[in-house]
Amino acid sequence: MNILEKLRNLISKKSANLDEVEEFLLSKNFGVRFTEEFIDKFKKEGKDYVELFKKTVKEAFEGLDTTVNLSKEPPTVFIFVGSNGSGKTTSIAKVANFYKKKGLKNILLIAGDTFRAGAIDQLSIWVERLNVDIMKGKPKADPASVIFDGLSKAKDYGLILVDTSGRVETNENLLKELTKIEKVVLSKTSRINEVFLVMDSLTGLNSMEQVDAFTKAIKVTGIILTKFDTSSYPGVVIPIVEKFRIPIKFIGTGEDINDLEEFSYDFYINKIIGGVQ
């Protein structure tokens, strides 16, 4: 059942129970601020709940630029951060595939996740499938050193995607390592086009703690929300952008390598309301 079908069922009752509407929106992780604003609009502006809902969602995204920053002169450099299990490594492959299909040539993946067992192998498999290059070190090697070596050939590439070790957002030492990696990348390329925080939408509002921790460690410029196709918490996008003012740049919509969509208000609203107008 999409969001609007459920709202219709609640609002079309002889006496709309706004407490139930509030409970429903909060259960879908739209957050307190959004929920209160929607209910307030509904009380003041009447019963066209479809337009009111879409209007309230759109207001949450106002002022945020979801355009991905690409360099006019190569290379474009993306850094990927995120907690273990968020879908970070797969998202790197999806983004590489996304831009390869758009015609970007000479793509390099740097396997900076040297601590998670199998991370380098997983990225290597994707590299073979995509027919792009990879720079990898030995397991347990210093991630910053691996990234430094990979960036030594930066001028040969149009797009460089840097993987980092999966972080536990409460581990201060791992988070501090991101600061070191940031300095290495800037020293070698003088640019970081995007720092993508990869987040599992199934974690719901627990993701707010992740955003808070990672933004303190490195300047996050965009979020990639994974597993959105199966998420029971579609509203989680709203409190993230309202609190942190960080744009969602991509949404993962499935397990296939092509299941990645650039984020936009229109895409998001159509996804959660099931095309209802």
N, C-alpha and C positions, 0 to 999 in steps of 0.2 A: 504493500500500500504506500503510495507516495504521500508527501507531506500535505498537499492540498486536499487529497481525498480524506485524510484523517481530520484536517481542520474543518472540512465541509460537514463531516459527520457530527463534529462537536458543536459547530456554530449553527447548523440548520435545525437543531432541536427547537422545540417551541420556546424554550427559554435557554439561550446560550449560556452554558456554564463556563465562565471565563477562568475559573479556578482549574478546570480540566484542561483548557487550552494552555494555560500557564504550565501546568504539570507536564503536558505533552511536549511542548517546545523545550523545556528544561531537560526532559528525558532524552531528547535528540541532540543535546549539547549546544543549543543556540545561545546559552548564557543568560544571565539575569538581565543585563542591560538591554539586549535585543528584545527579549521576551516582554519586558516592561514597556518598551517603546511601541512594540506592535499592539499590545493590548490597549495602551493609552490611545493610539491612533484609531483603533477599532471603536472605542467608546466615543470618541469625538467626531469621527468622520463617516460613520455609518457601516453598512454591512458588506461593502465590496471588498471582502477579505483577500481576494486574489491580488488585486492591485495594491492593497495596503501591504500585503506580505512582500510582494516584489519591490515595492518602494522602500520598505524598511531594510530589506537586504541590500539594495543598491546603495543606500545611504552609508552602509557600513564600509563600502569599498571606495567611497569618494576620496579623491586625493592620492590614491595609491596607483603607481604605475606598474602594471604587470608585464611590461615589455622586457624581454631578456636582453641584457646589455652585451653586445658583440663589438669587438674592436674593428675599427676601420682598417687598421693595419695589423697583420697577424703577429703573434698569435692571440687568440681569445683564450683566457684562462679561467676555468671553473674549479672551485674547491668544493668538495662534498663532505659534509659532517653529519653525524647522527648517531643515535643509540643503536646498540646491537639489536638486530631483528627488525629494523625499521624498513628494510628493503633498499638500503643505500647502494650496495654493489649492483643490484639489478637496475636501479634507477640510473646509475652511471652508464650502463650499457644502453639503456633506452634513450638517454639523452644523446649519446654518441651516434646511435642509429638515426635518431630524429634529424640531426644536423647533417649526417652523411647523405640522407635522402634529399636534403635541401641543397646538396651540391658542395658542401664544405669538404675540402680535400686535406689529406695529410693530418690524420687525427691520432693523437697519442694519449694513452691511458697510463697513468702512473700509479702503481700499486703501493700506496702508502699505508695500507692497512696490513702491517706486518705482524700483528699480534694475534689476530683471530685465526684459528686453525682452519685452513681451507680457503681463506679469503683470496690469497694470491692465485691459487688454482682456479677458483671460481671466476675471477676476472680474466684469467688466461683463456678459459673456455669461451667467454664472450668475445674476446679479441679475435680468436680464430674464426668464429662465426661471422663477425663483422668485417673481418679482413682489415683491421687497423693495427697500429703499433702499440707495444707495451714496454714500459720500463719497470723492472721488478728487482728487488733485492732478496736476500735470504730471510727466511722466517725469523722473527725476533730482532731483525736489524733495526737500527735507528730510523724511524720514518722520515725525519727531516733530511737525513743523509741520502736516502733513496730518492726523495723528491728533488733534492739539490742536483743529484746526478742526472735525473730525468730532464730537468730544466736546462741542463747544459746544452741540449740540442733544440732548445725552444724555437730558434729562428727557422728550423726546418718544418715547423708545423703550423697549420691554420687554427687548430683547436686542441687544447690540452685539458684533460680532465683528471683532476687529482683526487684520489681516494685517500681517506684518513681512517685511522683505527676507530672502530665503534666505541663510543664513549658511554660510560655510565655517568649520567649528569651530576652525580654526587661525588665523583672521583676528581678531586682538585688537580692531582698530578697529570692525569690524562687531559684535562681541560687546558692546563697550562701549556701542554705540548702543542695545542692548536695555535697559541700565540707565537711559538717558535716556528711553526710551519708557515704561518702568515708572513713572518719576517723573511724567511728563506725565499718564498715565492716572490715577494716584492723586490728582494735584492737581485734576483736572477732575471726577472721579466719586467719589473717596474709597474706591474699592473695585476690586479685581480678583478676580472670582470664581474664575477658573481661568486658569492659563497652561499651554496645551497644547503639548507638544513632539511634533511630528509626525515619525514615523520610518518608514522603509521597511524592512519585515521581511526583505526580500531581502538587506539588507546584512549580516545575520547578526551575529556578535559584534563587527564593526567599529562597530556602533551604540553599544557601550559607551563609546567615545571621544567620541561625539557627546553622550551624556547627561552625561558628566563635564564637557565644555566648556560646555554650555548651562546646567547647574545652577550653574556658577560665575558666570555672567553675569546670571541672573534666577532668581527662585524658581519653578521648574517644579512644578506641582501635579498634573499628570496627563499621561499619554502616549496618543497616538493612533497605533496601529500599522496601517500601510497595507499593501495588497497581500498580506494574510494568506492569501487564497484560493489564491494561486499560490506561496506561500513554501515552500521546501524546508528552512527552518530554523525550524520551529514552536516549538522549545524556547527561542528567544532571549528570550521573555517572562520565563522563570525567572531567569536570572542578572541581568537588569535589576532585577527587584523585590527579589531577594535582596541585591544590593549597594547600590542607591540607595534602596530603600524608597519608591519613587514608584509609585503605582498606575497600571495601565493602565485608561483610562476608556472608550475606544472602540476597536473593531477594524474596519478596512475590509475587506469581504469580496467586493469586486467593483468594476466600473467604473461601474455604474449609480448614480444619485443616491441611491437608496434602500438601497444596499449598505453600510450602517453599522449596527453592533450595539453596544449598551452592553456593556461587558465584565463578565463574572462568571466565577467559578470553574467553574460548571456549563457555561456556554457554551464556555469554553476547553477543558475536558476532553472534552466531547462532540465538539468540532471536531477535536481531534487524535487521538482514538481511534476516530472514525467510528461513534460510538453503541454500541460494544461494551460490554456490561455484565459 
